[in-house]
Amino acid sequence: MIIATPQAMLEAGRNFASRLRAGDVVALHGELGAGKTLFCKGVLDALGFTGDVQSPTYTITHHYAPPEVRVPVVHADLYRLNDPHEVEELGLFEDNAIYLIEWAGRGGAALANASFTVSIKHEGEMQRKLTIKERDNAD
């Protein structure tokens, strides 16, 4: 789908949140400034979070827990990782939460079976192409 405005990216995240359950891993892909964090803000808004959502680029993870959200959420940004094995060292998937993982490509095998893959690509100066794929559970 084509996203024309930042508000539309927020709304796409809000709509997507209804598909998520604890244990789901969302692998987000896109260039710098594509809208990954804005999409995550929309998801967190829909789950009840009313605060400011920042990219966890420097802290690597932000954790959100009830009562500020209806279900625990771990928002991670793997941009600063140098090796996919660092994901295991982080203990990233130890909680029963929804995982929103920006720069998921840096996570290697740990993110190969993500529940959802969200790709955001620049389509001109303001527009973005948003693609969401759900893992095929038929295997």
Disulfide bonds with the S-S distance in Angstrom:
none
